[in-house]
Amino acid sequence: MYDVAPALSQPPMPPMPPTPLTKRSVERHGKPRPANTSRERMKQERLHNGEQVQHLPLSPRGSSVGEATPQDGDVKANMWKNVALRQLQQRDRSVAENARLKERLRTQLKLVQSLEKVLFKRSRTSENRGPNPPITPLPVNVNVSDTVVLEELLAQLDMLYLQTSTVLEEHGIAQLETDMVSAKMHSSSPLFALPMGMCVQVLDVSIYPFDMHATGNAVWTYSKRGLHKLHVEPYNEALTADTMAFTYEFSQDVCGRTVRVRGHQVMRKYIESGRVVLVGARRSRPEWRTADRLEFHSSSWANIRPLADNAEGSVIQYASTWVPHLQPSAPSLMAAAAQRQLQAEVGEITDFVMATFEKEAPQFREEIESLLLEQAKGIPSIPP
């Protein structure tokens, strides 16, 4: 592992030019007022970062163990250049996203004020009409408890771990060491039975200028950090240093409709002398009209190993398979029209799964790079 701190250091920012005064600010306030300094500061930072990115390939850092060959230096410099470029792009996207959210917040505030007036008028009308009739809650059918489902998923992890090399070879990414991401739908699989005759396959390969243990810790930390973004209920008996099991629930837009998704997920980490393996199993059920009989079964493998030819860095080879399932009694009890409607909804949700993975793949890489940089700087990665 090479020294990361020198590569992270940057020369000081150039001094900012004086902020110009706008005619409008003078007319409105009666005295000179500087223009938008935040915008000028961000503009200067983007220009400065762009200059630093251009200089990255010119001064690659060598290994702390010995002198690197010119070829190794070029590979390392290119990896650091890609990291810096993605970090700069992420910063620009964050600035644009903040502006979009600020404008959206203004719109939401106007909507809230409008709804407040409507609700006030409605409450006055309800008082004049008398009390509303009681609402009868609908029963919730739960066939299998969360504990049973999580135990079944945990029992699959060791088998998934043994399948890691076979799955990577079958998908053609076992020896791949170039960035790629793919999400495709298949009508057959040599590894899994497909009850509905289709599955969604996701492949992702990415390289990083860090050793496999640091990269493996970043991927594991990324999975833990995801718990703080969802409404999850940890399964405490299974939470150990190398195992996670939890239920989750969230709402997501699917083809213009809001879908409530509830599921169960387990993950486990295996550390070997030459690689770090993370496997996971998941069951998720979207509660949406006839699709409430639909359940996705997902299996995932993440293989983190050093780059070949003694090159410094590591590669993440990720594969996952999403297989839709129906309750056993659902097809026989459904009319032909209902079955056609369900098939259409399954197709829409499957397309949504593919689009989601294609969108989240770049975010995954940026998150991993940020975590690796935080680890190198000694910044805590897990929120309290």
C-alpha positions in Angstrom: 0.0 0.0 0.0 1.4 3.4 -0.9 1.3 6.7 0.8 -2.0 8.4 0.2 -1.6 11.6 2.2 0.9 13.3 -0.2 -1.4 12.5 -3.2 -4.3 14.2 -1.4 -2.4 17.4 -0.7 -3.0 20.4 -3.0 -1.4 23.8 -3.5 -3.2 26.7 -1.8 -6.1 28.3 -3.6 -5.3 31.4 -5.7 -6.6 34.7 -4.2 -10.0 35.7 -5.4 -10.4 38.8 -7.4 -12.4 41.6 -5.8 -16.1 41.0 -6.2 -17.7 43.5 -8.6 -20.6 45.7 -7.6 -23.9 45.5 -9.4 -25.9 48.5 -10.4 -29.1 46.9 -9.0 -27.6 46.5 -5.6 -26.7 50.2 -5.5 -30.1 51.3 -6.6 -32.0 49.1 -4.2 -30.0 49.6 -1.0 -28.5 53.1 -1.6 -25.0 51.9 -1.0 -22.6 49.6 -2.8 -23.3 45.9 -2.2 -21.2 43.0 -3.5 -22.7 40.6 -5.9 -23.1 36.9 -5.3 -19.8 36.0 -3.6 -20.8 32.3 -3.1 -21.2 31.9 -6.9 -17.8 33.6 -7.5 -16.1 31.5 -4.8 -17.5 28.2 -6.3 -16.4 29.3 -9.8 -12.9 29.9 -8.6 -12.8 26.6 -6.8 -13.9 24.7 -10.0 -11.2 26.5 -12.0 -8.6 25.7 -9.4 -9.7 22.0 -9.2 -9.7 21.7 -13.0 -6.1 22.9 -13.1 -5.0 20.4 -10.4 -6.7 17.6 -12.3 -4.7 18.5 -15.4 -1.4 18.3 -13.4 -2.2 14.9 -11.8 -0.6 12.7 -14.5 2.6 14.8 -14.4 3.5 13.9 -10.8 2.4 10.4 -9.8 3.5 9.3 -6.4 5.6 6.2 -6.0 5.1 3.3 -3.6 6.5 3.5 -0.1 8.1 0.1 -0.6 10.2 0.8 -3.6 10.5 2.7 -6.9 7.6 2.2 -9.3 8.2 1.4 -13.0 7.0 4.0 -15.5 4.2 1.7 -16.5 3.0 1.3 -12.9 3.3 5.0 -12.4 1.1 5.7 -15.4 -1.5 3.2 -14.2 -1.5 4.8 -10.7 -1.7 8.3 -12.1 -4.6 7.4 -14.3 -6.5 5.9 -11.4 -5.9 9.1 -9.3 -7.0 11.2 -12.2 -10.2 9.3 -12.6 -10.9 9.7 -8.8 -10.3 13.5 -9.0 -12.4 13.9 -12.0 -15.3 12.0 -10.5 -15.0 14.0 -7.2 -15.0 17.3 -9.2 -18.1 16.2 -11.2 -19.8 15.2 -8.0 -19.2 18.6 -6.5 -20.7 20.3 -9.5 -23.7 18.0 -9.4 -24.1 18.8 -5.7 -24.1 22.5 -6.4 -26.8 22.1 -9.0 -28.8 19.8 -6.8 -28.7 22.3 -3.9 -30.0 25.0 -6.2 -32.8 22.7 -7.5 -33.8 21.7 -3.9 -33.8 25.3 -2.8 -36.2 26.2 -5.6 -38.3 23.1 -4.9 -38.5 24.1 -1.2 -39.9 27.5 -2.2 -42.6 25.7 -4.2 -43.4 23.3 -1.4 -43.8 26.2 1.0 -46.3 27.8 -1.2 -48.1 24.5 -1.5 -48.2 24.1 2.3 -49.6 27.5 2.8 -52.3 26.8 0.2 -53.1 23.5 1.8 -53.3 25.1 5.2 -56.0 27.4 4.0 -57.9 24.5 2.4 -57.7 22.4 5.6 -58.8 25.3 7.7 -61.9 25.8 5.6 -62.6 22.1 5.6 -62.4 21.9 9.4 -64.9 24.7 9.7 -67.2 22.8 7.3 -66.8 19.5 9.2 -67.8 21.2 12.5 -71.0 22.4 11.0 -71.8 19.0 9.5 -71.1 17.0 12.7 -68.5 14.2 13.4 -67.2 11.9 10.6 -68.0 8.2 10.7 -65.3 6.0 12.2 -62.7 4.4 9.8 -62.3 0.7 10.0 -58.6 -0.3 9.5 -58.0 -3.1 6.9 -56.4 -6.3 8.2 -52.8 -6.9 7.2 -52.1 -10.5 6.0 -48.7 -11.6 7.2 -47.9 -15.2 6.2 -44.3 -15.4 7.5 -42.8 -13.5 10.3 -39.8 -11.3 9.8 -37.7 -13.6 12.0 -38.4 -16.7 9.8 -37.6 -14.8 6.6 -34.3 -13.4 8.0 -33.3 -16.9 9.2 -34.0 -18.4 5.8 -31.9 -15.7 4.1 -29.0 -16.1 6.6 -28.9 -19.8 5.9 -28.2 -19.0 2.2 -25.1 -16.8 2.8 -22.5 -19.6 3.1 -23.9 -21.2 -0.1 -23.7 -17.9 -1.9 -20.1 -17.5 -0.7 -19.1 -20.9 -2.2 -20.7 -19.8 -5.5 -18.7 -16.6 -5.8 -16.0 -17.8 -8.3 -18.5 -19.7 -10.3 -20.9 -16.7 -10.7 -18.1 -14.4 -11.7 -16.8 -16.9 -14.3 -20.3 -17.5 -15.6 -20.9 -13.8 -16.0 -17.5 -13.2 -17.6 -16.1 -10.7 -15.2 -13.7 -12.9 -13.1 -10.6 -11.6 -15.0 -12.0 -8.2 -16.0 -10.1 -5.2 -14.6 -11.6 -2.3 -16.6 -14.6 -0.1 -15.5 -17.9 -1.4 -16.7 -21.6 -1.4 -15.6 -24.4 -3.4 -17.2 -28.1 -4.1 -16.4 -29.9 -6.6 -18.6 -33.0 -8.7 -18.6 -32.7 -12.5 -19.2 -35.2 -15.2 -20.0 -33.0 -18.0 -18.7 -30.2 -18.6 -16.2 -27.8 -21.5 -15.8 -27.5 -20.8 -12.1 -31.1 -20.0 -10.9 -34.6 -21.3 -11.6 -36.9 -18.5 -13.0 -40.5 -19.1 -11.9 -41.8 -16.3 -14.1 -39.4 -16.9 -17.0 -37.2 -13.8 -16.5 -34.7 -12.1 -14.3 -32.7 -8.9 -14.1 -28.9 -9.2 -14.0 -26.6 -6.4 -12.9 -22.8 -6.4 -13.4 -20.4 -3.7 -12.2 -16.6 -3.7 -12.3 -14.5 -0.7 -10.9 -10.9 -0.2 -10.0 -9.5 2.0 -7.1 -5.9 3.1 -6.2 -6.2 1.5 -2.7 -5.4 -2.0 -1.4 -8.1 -4.6 -1.2 -8.6 -4.4 2.6 -9.2 -0.6 2.5 -11.6 -1.1 -0.5 -13.3 -4.0 1.2 -13.8 -1.9 4.4 -15.2 1.0 2.3 -17.8 -1.3 0.6 -18.8 -2.7 4.0 -19.1 0.8 5.4 -21.1 1.9 2.4 -23.6 -0.9 3.2 -23.8 0.1 6.8 -24.3 3.8 5.8 -27.2 2.7 3.7 -29.0 1.7 6.9 -29.2 5.3 7.9 -31.0 6.3 4.7 -33.9 3.8 5.1 -36.4 3.0 7.8 -34.7 -0.2 9.0 -35.2 -2.5 11.9 -32.0 -4.4 12.7 -32.2 -8.1 13.6 -30.0 -7.8 16.6 -29.3 -11.5 17.1 -27.6 -11.6 13.7 -25.7 -8.4 13.9 -22.0 -9.2 14.3 -18.7 -7.7 13.0 -19.1 -9.5 9.7 -22.9 -10.0 9.4 -25.9 -7.7 8.9 -29.6 -8.6 8.9 -32.4 -6.1 8.9 -35.9 -5.3 7.6 -36.5 -2.1 5.6 -39.4 0.0 4.3 -39.4 3.0 1.9 -41.5 4.6 -0.8 -40.4 5.0 -4.4 -41.8 6.4 -7.6 -42.4 3.7 -10.2 -43.7 4.9 -13.6 -45.3 8.0 -12.1 -46.9 6.1 -9.1 -45.8 6.0 -5.5 -45.0 2.4 -4.4 -44.4 1.3 -0.9 -41.6 -1.3 -0.7 -41.0 -3.5 2.3 -38.3 -6.1 2.4 -35.6 -8.2 4.3 -31.9 -8.2 3.6 -28.8 -10.0 5.0 -25.1 -9.5 4.2 -21.9 -11.2 5.3 -18.2 -10.5 4.8 -15.5 -13.1 4.2 -11.8 -12.2 4.4 -9.3 -14.5 2.6 -5.6 -14.1 2.1 -6.0 -12.9 -1.5 -9.5 -11.4 -1.6 -12.4 -10.0 0.4 -15.9 -11.3 -0.5 -19.2 -9.8 0.4 -22.4 -11.7 -0.3 -26.0 -10.7 0.2 -29.6 -12.0 -0.1 -32.7 -9.9 -0.2 -36.5 -10.3 -0.5 -38.5 -7.2 -1.4 -42.2 -6.8 -2.0 -43.7 -3.7 -3.7 -47.2 -3.0 -2.3 -49.0 -1.7 -5.4 -52.4 -3.0 -6.7 -52.0 -6.5 -8.1 -48.3 -6.3 -7.7 -48.7 -6.9 -4.0 -48.5 -10.6 -4.9 -45.1 -10.0 -6.5 -41.8 -10.5 -4.6 -38.3 -10.0 -5.8 -35.6 -12.4 -4.6 -32.1 -11.0 -5.0 -28.6 -12.5 -4.6 -25.5 -10.4 -4.8 -21.7 -11.1 -4.8 -18.9 -8.5 -4.4 -15.3 -9.8 -5.0 -12.5 -7.4 -4.0 -9.0 -8.4 -4.9 -5.7 -6.8 -5.9 -5.0 -5.9 -9.4 -3.0 -8.3 -11.5 0.7 -7.9 -12.5 1.6 -6.5 -9.1 -0.1 -3.2 -10.0 -1.0 -1.1 -7.0 -4.7 -0.9 -6.4 -7.7 -3.2 -6.2 -10.8 -4.1 -8.3 -14.4 -4.6 -7.2 -16.2 -7.3 -9.3 -19.9 -7.1 -8.5 -22.8 -9.3 -9.7 -26.4 -9.5 -8.7 -29.5 -11.3 -9.9 -33.1 -10.2 -9.3 -35.8 -12.9 -9.8 -39.5 -12.0 -9.6 -41.7 -14.5 -7.7 -45.5 -14.8 -7.3 -47.4 -16.4 -4.5 -48.1 -20.0 -5.5 -51.9 -19.6 -5.6 -52.0 -16.3 -7.4 -51.9 -17.5 -11.1 -54.7 -20.1 -10.7 -57.1 -17.7 -9.0 -56.6 -14.8 -11.4 -58.6 -14.2 -14.5 -56.9 -13.8 -17.9 -57.4 -10.0 -17.8 -55.9 -9.7 -14.3 -52.9 -11.9 -15.4 -52.2 -9.6 -18.3 -52.4 -6.6 -16.1 -50.0 -8.2 -13.6 -47.6 -9.0 -16.4 -47.6 -5.4 -17.6 -47.0 -4.2 -14.0 -44.2 -6.7 -13.5 -42.6 -5.4 -16.7 -42.8 -1.8 -15.5 -41.3 -2.6 -12.2 -38.6 -4.7 -13.8 -37.7 -1.8 -16.1 -37.7 0.4 -13.0 -35.2 -1.9 -11.3 -32.9 -1.8 -14.3 -33.1 2.0 -14.6 -32.4 2.4 -10.9 -29.2 0.3 -11.0 -27.9 2.2 -14.1 -28.5 5.4 -12.2 -27.1 4.3 -8.9 -23.9 2.7 -10.3 -22.0 6.0 -10.7 -23.2 7.1 -7.2 -21.9 3.8 -5.8 -18.5 4.5 -7.2 -18.4 8.1 -5.9 -19.5 6.9 -2.5 -16.7 4.3 -2.4 -14.1 6.8 -3.5 -15.3 9.3 -0.9 -15.1 6.7 1.9 -11.6 5.7 0.8 -10.5 9.3 0.9 -12.1 9.7 4.3 -10.3 6.6 5.6 -7.0 7.9 4.3 -7.6 11.2 6.1 -8.7 9.5 9.3 -12.3 10.8 9.2 -14.9 8.6 10.9 -17.1 7.1 8.2 -20.1 5.8 10.2 -22.5 8.4 11.6 -23.3 7.9 15.3 
